[in-house]
Amino acid sequence: SGDSMLDIAREMKQRGARNIYCAVTFGLFTEGVEHFDKAYEEGIISKVFATNLIYRRPELLAAPWFADVNMSKFVALLIDAINHDSSLSNLIKPTDKIKKLLASKGDLKDMSGNS
């Protein structure tokens, strides 16, 4: 239902958090989106990110607080790796890709603190 997520978001707001972004793999929203609409209107949450790995109702996709995370490419890469008997570790643990991305942006510092 998402109630525990919203409870935690409210607690974080009370402790001074300015923006709260939630992430879920399977955003079922079994009890509707009204609780999240209200939390968004009250400034409790800024955004909820959920994958497209399940059906998402039109009212969810239209919500201003909802961000749909497209996992199609990732799933295709998993299927391809399985079909080629390749290791999935590079897909599951993308540390090297993240480091490369940060380095290309100049945001990654080495252990000595140098850029």
C-alpha contacts under 8 A as a table, 3 or more apart, distances in Angstrom:
res1	aa1	res2	aa2	distance
1	S	28	L	7.47
1	S	29	F	5.38
1	S	30	T	5.43
1	S	31	E	5.50
1	S	32	G	7.79
2	G	5	M	5.19
2	G	6	L	6.34
2	G	29	F	6.77
3	D	6	L	5.11
3	D	7	D	6.04
3	D	35	H	7.91
4	S	7	D	4.90
4	S	8	I	6.17
5	M	8	I	5.24
5	M	9	A	6.17
5	M	22	C	7.71
6	L	9	A	4.84
6	L	10	R	6.09
6	L	36	F	7.67
6	L	39	A	7.40
6	L	44	I	7.88
6	L	45	I	7.93
7	D	10	R	5.17
7	D	11	E	6.30
8	I	11	E	5.02
8	I	12	M	6.13
9	A	12	M	5.04
9	A	13	K	6.20
9	A	20	I	6.64
9	A	44	I	6.30
9	A	45	I	6.68
10	R	13	K	5.05
10	R	14	Q	6.27
10	R	44	I	6.02
11	E	14	Q	5.07
11	E	15	R	6.34
12	M	15	R	5.01
12	M	16	G	6.47
12	M	17	A	5.49
12	M	20	I	7.93
13	K	16	G	5.12
13	K	17	A	4.76
13	K	18	R	6.76
13	K	20	I	7.97
13	K	44	I	6.53
14	Q	17	A	7.31
17	A	20	I	6.91
19	N	44	I	7.87
19	N	45	I	6.68
19	N	46	S	5.75
20	I	44	I	7.07
20	I	45	I	4.98
20	I	46	S	5.38
20	I	47	K	7.01
21	Y	45	I	6.34
21	Y	46	S	5.65
21	Y	47	K	4.95
21	Y	48	V	5.82
21	Y	49	F	7.52
22	C	45	I	7.66
22	C	47	K	6.30
22	C	48	V	4.59
22	C	49	F	6.06
23	A	48	V	5.69
23	A	49	F	4.63
23	A	50	A	5.90
24	V	27	G	5.87
24	V	48	V	7.59
24	V	49	F	6.26
24	V	50	A	4.94
24	V	51	T	7.13
25	T	50	A	5.53
25	T	51	T	5.41
25	T	53	L	7.74
26	F	50	A	6.31
26	F	51	T	6.25
26	F	52	N	7.86
26	F	53	L	6.79
26	F	54	I	6.50
27	G	50	A	5.59
27	G	51	T	7.28
27	G	54	I	7.84
27	G	56	R	7.74
28	L	54	I	7.98
28	L	56	R	7.63
29	F	32	G	5.27
29	F	33	V	6.25
32	G	35	H	7.48
33	V	36	F	5.31
33	V	37	D	6.09
33	V	59	E	7.84
33	V	60	L	6.69
34	E	37	D	4.90
34	E	38	K	6.17
35	H	38	K	5.26
35	H	39	A	6.21
36	F	39	A	4.91
36	F	40	Y	5.99
36	F	45	I	7.98
37	D	40	Y	5.18
37	D	41	E	6.19
37	D	63	A	7.58
37	D	65	W	7.65
38	K	41	E	5.05
38	K	42	E	6.11
39	A	42	E	5.08
39	A	43	G	6.21
39	A	44	I	5.02
39	A	45	I	6.00
40	Y	43	G	5.05
40	Y	44	I	5.70
40	Y	45	I	5.13
40	Y	46	S	6.38
40	Y	47	K	7.89
40	Y	65	W	6.53
41	E	44	I	7.60
43	G	46	S	6.84
45	I	48	V	7.64
45	I	65	W	7.69
46	S	65	W	6.20
47	K	64	P	7.96
47	K	65	W	4.48
47	K	66	F	5.72
47	K	67	A	6.84
48	V	65	W	6.02
48	V	66	F	4.99
48	V	67	A	6.00
49	F	66	F	6.15
49	F	67	A	4.74
49	F	68	D	6.03
49	F	69	V	6.42
50	A	66	F	7.68
50	A	67	A	6.48
50	A	68	D	5.48
50	A	69	V	5.64
51	T	54	I	7.46
51	T	68	D	5.85
51	T	69	V	4.46
51	T	70	N	6.00
51	T	71	M	6.33
52	N	55	Y	7.02
52	N	56	R	7.28
52	N	68	D	6.28
52	N	69	V	5.93
52	N	70	N	5.48
52	N	71	M	6.26
52	N	72	S	7.95
53	L	71	M	6.86
56	R	60	L	6.40
56	R	61	L	6.67
57	R	60	L	5.28
57	R	61	L	6.50
58	P	61	L	5.12
58	P	62	A	6.18
59	E	62	A	5.10
59	E	63	A	6.24
60	L	63	A	5.24
60	L	66	F	6.78
61	L	66	F	6.46
61	L	67	A	7.55
61	L	68	D	7.15
62	A	66	F	7.47
63	A	66	F	5.41
70	N	73	K	7.67
71	M	74	F	5.29
71	M	75	V	6.17
72	S	75	V	5.22
72	S	76	A	6.10
73	K	76	A	5.03
73	K	77	L	6.17
74	F	77	L	5.06
74	F	78	L	6.25
74	F	91	L	7.83
75	V	78	L	5.02
75	V	79	I	6.21
76	A	79	I	5.13
76	A	80	D	6.06
77	L	80	D	5.01
77	L	81	A	6.05
77	L	91	L	7.76
78	L	81	A	5.16
78	L	82	I	6.18
78	L	88	L	6.91
78	L	91	L	7.29
79	I	82	I	5.13
79	I	83	N	6.08
80	D	83	N	5.07
80	D	84	H	6.22
81	A	84	H	5.15
81	A	85	D	6.04
81	A	86	S	4.81
81	A	87	S	6.66
81	A	88	L	6.52
82	I	85	D	5.01
82	I	86	S	6.02
82	I	87	S	7.74
82	I	88	L	7.64
83	N	86	S	7.65
87	S	90	N	7.11
88	L	91	L	5.35
88	L	92	I	6.14
89	S	92	I	5.04
89	S	93	K	5.67
90	N	93	K	5.36
90	N	94	P	5.73
91	L	94	P	5.79
94	P	97	K	5.31
94	P	98	I	6.27
95	T	98	I	5.14
95	T	99	K	6.14
96	D	99	K	5.10
96	D	100	K	6.08
97	K	100	K	5.08
97	K	101	L	6.11
98	I	101	L	5.07
98	I	102	L	6.13
99	K	102	L	5.12
99	K	103	A	5.98
99	K	108	L	6.90
100	K	103	A	5.06
100	K	104	S	6.13
101	L	104	S	5.16
101	L	105	K	6.41
102	L	105	K	5.06
102	L	106	G	6.16
102	L	107	D	5.04
102	L	108	L	5.21
103	A	106	G	4.90
103	A	107	D	5.78
103	A	108	L	4.91
103	A	109	K	7.81
104	S	107	D	7.64
105	K	108	L	7.77
106	G	109	K	7.95
106	G	115	S	6.96
107	D	115	S	7.57
108	L	115	S	6.42
109	K	112	S	7.68
109	K	113	G	5.53
109	K	114	N	5.42
109	K	115	S	4.43
110	D	113	G	5.51
110	D	114	N	5.67
110	D	115	S	6.28
111	M	114	N	7.45
